[in-house]
Amino acid sequence: MKVLIVGASSFIGLRLFRHFLADARYGVAGTYYEHRKDERLQHLDITDPVEMEQVLQMVQPDVVVWVAGTKNLKKCEAEPEYARKINTTPVEDLVRILPQHAMKPHVVFISTDYVFDGERGRYSDMDVPDPKTNYGKSNLLGELILQQSPLDFSIVRTSAVMGRHGTFFEWVTTAMRQAKAVDLYDDVYFSPTPVTWLLKGLESIVQHRSRGIFHVCGNQRMSRYEFAAALQQRHPGLFVAPLVPTHADASQPLFQKDLSMIPSAVCQPFQTQGSIEELDGEI
Ligand SMILES: NC(=O)c1ccc[n+]([C@@H]2O[C@H](COP(=O)([O-])OP(=O)(O)OC[C@H]3O[C@@H](n4cnc5c(N)ncnc54)[C@H](OP(=O)(O)O)[C@@H]3O)[C@@H](O)[C@H]2O)c1
């Protein structure tokens, strides 16, 4: 099975690219835009439909895993046209180009917990999205374009992916190694997702070409403060910084109180422990 990972230079994409490369059942191609993190990656600007067409025709994938996009919340909020240009329009181009060349790969689109309104949390894959941010809206539009296309698709929503080289995970595990106090919100909730679980969920979905909407996320709802405290409790000799619970500013436009999600059934076979224990291998 030939798998094309669009955005294989991303934090998630590079792990996924190497995960599939290690498995002889898959032929794997991956794209980068500005950061060629592996010499096997080929260039693709997803905002250039001509280049997209060339790459798709060259690779002829059985499965496309779409990981490219922006998760720059502030920039998406300030520039809705930027959010649409990077997160939505390229998906429109993809579903238009593929049938023009008689290609019908299964498309796996990585989406986000931000498609929900962030009011009550514990969102299941049956809940109706209602995004408040331009980032969430641009991802939901991508989801809808796929759902309305003639292609086989999976929408994989994930939340705060944690692991080596992940922005928040690197920051918090580096900060907690020092003596200086670390401030963390204790009133904003999410479902921290070990990257290894996301890889396993994606592998299962790709292997079975499972159709539908899947929440591949951590199995514990917690605040950022609780997440750091749980890591510290598990690795007391390593993480020594005092943790200071702080409150998020509920008046700011990007405030989302609770974006936690409930993992879909596809996660059951590998979620045999808690998210914090699963992260041991990333520390
Ligand atoms: N990380 C999370 O916690 C999380 C949670 C929920 C959902 N997601 C979603 O998962 C996806 C990947 O997240 P990530 O954290 O792994 O992303 P990331 O590290 O921020 O990387 C973004 C990716 O998009 C590519 N890209 C940006 N503009 C492009 C363009 N014009 N043409 C082609 N590629 C372009 C980048 O390529 P270059 O680096 O080569 O320029 C890079 O591969 C995002 O869409 C995000 O919304 C992530």
The ligand as a Gaussian input file, in Angstrom:
#p B3LYP/6-31G(d) Opt

LIG

0 1
 N        0.208000      19.308000      17.276000
 C       -0.969000      19.225000      17.883000
 O       -1.064000      19.212000      19.118000
 C       -2.228000      19.144000      17.061000
 C       -3.462000      18.973000      17.718000
 C       -4.627000      18.908000      16.950000
 C       -4.542000      18.996000      15.558000
 N       -3.328000      19.174000      14.958000
 C       -3.287000      19.318000      13.497000
 O       -2.342000      18.423000      12.965000
 C       -1.644000      19.038000      11.887000
 C       -0.156000      18.884000      12.127000
 O        0.198000      19.425000      13.376000
 P        1.736000      19.571000      13.761000
 O        1.803000      20.109000      15.134000
 O        2.445000      18.302000      13.483000
 O        2.154000      20.680000      12.693000
 P        3.456000      21.590000      12.610000
 O        4.590000      20.925000      13.301000
 O        3.068000      22.961000      13.012000
 O        3.783000      21.571000      11.030000
 C        2.966000      22.157000      10.065000
 C        3.176000      21.429000       8.750000
 O        2.481000      22.085000       7.704000
 C        3.383000      22.290000       6.623000
 N        3.010000      23.465000       5.840000
 C        2.723000      24.712000       6.265000
 N        2.446000      25.514000       5.216000
 C        2.575000      24.747000       4.101000
 C        2.467000      24.989000       2.707000
 N        2.132000      26.188000       2.215000
 N        2.660000      23.949000       1.857000
 C        2.979000      22.720000       2.327000
 N        3.109000      22.427000       3.620000
 C        2.924000      23.435000       4.506000
 C        4.740000      22.478000       7.276000
 O        5.801000      22.273000       6.349000
 P        7.290000      22.899000       6.624000
 O        7.548000      22.802000       8.097000
 O        8.199000      22.033000       5.822000
 O        7.249000      24.311000       6.148000
 C        4.651000      21.358000       8.318000
 O        4.910000      20.108000       7.714000
 C       -2.082000      20.509000      11.833000
 O       -2.934000      20.666000      10.744000
 C       -2.826000      20.731000      13.120000
 O       -3.956000      21.551000      12.923000
 C       -2.180000      19.246000      15.672000

